[in-house]
Every structure is written in C-alpha cells, then in structure tokens.
Amino acid sequence: MLALDETLAEAHTSLGAIRDLYEWDGASSEKAFRRALALDPTCAFSHQWYAALLSNTRRYEEAVDQALEARHLDPFSRD
C-alpha cells in the first residue's frame, strides 16, 4: 500500500505494527507510528498501536497519553 500512496496513515500504522510484532524493531516501528500520526493526528487506530509500543518500551506516561487520545477520538472502540 505504501508503494501506491505514501499518505495513508493506516498503512504506516500497519507497517509500524508489523515492525514491532514480527521484526522486533522498536525504533523503526516508532518512526512508522509517528509518520502515521503526522499524516492523520485524528486516527485513533494509530494512537492505540503507538500506545502499545510505548508501553512495551516502558514509556508509560507517554503510553497513557496516547491511549487517552485514542479513547477521546473513538470513545466507542472496544480496544
């Protein structure tokens, strides 16, 4: 998807999740999440995944901020 359109926030979020979960590359994952949020700061999905990465890297205050932003943006999400 990114080869087709570099401006899709969801594609960058998915790339970040893959790099985090399967490649264990936290720095590259964070870069993808930050790019996603720069493209669309209102994407709750991006905030949720970024919060998970921050929590996994023990950056708890930042993780809570991202999780709260995700909940604010999509209060009916089950995640």
N, C-alpha and C positions, 0 to 999 in steps of 0.2 A: 504494500500500500504506500509506503513512504516513497518508493521509486516513482509512483504515479502522482502523488501530491504531498509535498513536504509540509503543508499547512494543516494537516489533520491532527488535532490534539489527541484524539483517541488512538491513533496509530502510534504516536510517540509514547503514550501511556502503555500500550500493549508491548512495545519494544522494551520499555523500562521494566515491565513485569517479567518478561522473558529473560532479560539480562540478570534480574535479581534472583528469580526462582531457579533457573536452569543453568546459568553461566556463573552464578555467584560473583557477579561483578558489580559491587555496590556503587563505585564511582561512575561507571558508565550508565547504570540504572538511574542514578540520581540525575545525571545530565539529561537523560531522556524525559524524566518526570518534570524537571524544571523547564525544558523546552515545551512540553505539553501545556504546562500552566502559563507560560509566556504567551502561547498561541490562544489559549482559552482559559482565562482565570476563573470562569464560572462552571467549569467541568468538575462536578462532584466526584466522578469516577477517578479522575486524575488525583484529586486531593486524597481520596481513600487509599489508593495504591501508594502514594508518596508517604502518607502517614504510616503505612505498614513498614515501608523501608526504613523510615526514621526510627520507628520503634525497635525494629530488628537491629539497628546500629546504636541503640541505647541513647538516642537523642530524643528523650521522652517529652520534653517541653515543646519542642518543635512538632513532634508527632501529634500531641494533643491539639495544638493549634490547627494543624491540617485536618484532623478528624472533626473538630468542631466546625471548621469551614465547610467540609463536605456535608455535615448534617444540616448546617444552615442553608446550603444551596439545594439540598434534596432531603427535606425532613421526613419524607415517607419511604426512603430507601431502607431496605432490610439489612444492609451491610453496615 
